[in-house]
Amino acid sequence: MGKCVSCCKAPSLSSGNARYAGTPTSPTIQSHDGQSYHHVKNSLIKGVSEEHSLDIVRPQISPAEKRMSAPYTKLPPIKRQINGESKRLSLISRDFSENKIQTLFEQYKDPDSDVILAEGIEKFCEDLEVRPEEFIVLVLAWKFNAEAMCRFTREEFVNGCKTLRVDSVKGIQLKFPELLAEVQNKQTFKEFYRWTYKFGLDVDSGQRTLPMDMAVSLWKLIFSQREPPVLARWLNFLQKHQTIRGVPRDTWDMFLNFIEQVGDDLSSYDDTEAWPSLLDDFVEYENDCQNQNVKAD
């Protein structure tokens, strides 16, 4: 403590090699010919080669050791990686709170049962600033994997919010653009379309065929974002034939294939393929109408 570094006398070194001496905080070096540390340091800075300054013994590293150690010199410290990953995971875990989702469910659930019914759905839509009959509400019900209209069970609501990683009305609203973009994908839209058939059924009564009025309403809603040219004629055909009471599941599913494969004028329709009979009747009806128009002209 009584002497500064400059006052300390460097110890002598054995001949042939320079040695490091002193404490780790104040090392002193002396060359084999008696040069001081500062003189040697200045010589090195001026570019004097090692053979004229210090003969420092360094451990020899084999070429194999160099090759093995080279890739690891570019890696960041392990501790930093772990801390960064932990921080990222902690942020993800705070994206939403299940307790908040449960509280949100309680705001809309029926007072006499553990489900959100029609009145609660209306209030929920009002808070979301949408109408219950809007397309986005149908997409949201699909994302919640709801089994029936005008009803969300606690499990459907909570799991749906978890899937979206939201726990508030505002959070759900912010997901609307993402949901609308998602169903633009052809395969995703196909899954969404097929889900709506079961969603439209009255499961409490054991309904297995979609009533015609419900089918028409759902077709209009599903294709409200992008309407196929043949849709209006198809719905007109169904509404003119009152004897058609319901739409079977295979007809519902195949209609999506129908509008993808058949041209707007139905010219590419092949009646030898295994189309549902209702689609065969529609094409025959359209052809008859077309022929009548030609004769009238």
Buried (B, 14 or more C-beta within 10 A) or exposed (E): EEEEEEEEEEEEBEEEEBBEBEEEEEEBBBBBEEBEBEEBBEBBEEEEEEEEBBEEEEEEEEEEEEEEEEEEEEEEEEEEEEEEEEEEEEEEEEEBBEEBBBEBBEEBBEEEEEBBBEEBBBEBBEBBEBEBEBBBBBBBBBBBBBBBBBBBBBEBBBBBBBEBEBBBBEBBBEBBEEBEEBBEEEEEBBEBBBBBBBBBBEEEEEEEBBBBEBBBBBBBBBBEEEEBEBBEBBBBBBEEEEEBEBBBBBBBBBBBEBBEEBEEEBEEBEEEEEBBEBBEEBBEBBEEEEEEEEEEE
